[in-house]
């Protein structure tokens, strides 16, 4: 099972729910190269000891 997240405020509740119940789940986000500062702040605050896979487009 994999969970995709935009790392926006609307994703924090589902992420918290999933990490607490299925800690082995793999998650990812797509880095568009134009993240908002809010994205970095939320990620620093919310991601327990999880490592998120970041997918970057090929340029």
ZIKA-V458804 format. One record per backbone hydrogen bond with DSSP energy under -1.0 kcal/mol. NH is the residue of the N-H (numbers start at 1). CO is the residue of the C=O. If there is no record, write none. Layout:
nh=NH co=CO
nh=NH co=CO
This chain:
nh=3 co=26
nh=5 co=28
nh=11 co=8
nh=12 co=9
nh=15 co=11
nh=16 co=12
nh=17 co=13
nh=18 co=14
nh=19 co=15
nh=20 co=16
nh=21 co=17
nh=22 co=18
nh=25 co=22
nh=26 co=1
nh=28 co=3
nh=29 co=53
nh=31 co=55
nh=40 co=36
nh=41 co=37
nh=42 co=38
nh=43 co=39
nh=44 co=40
nh=45 co=41
nh=46 co=42
nh=47 co=43
nh=48 co=46
nh=53 co=27
nh=55 co=29
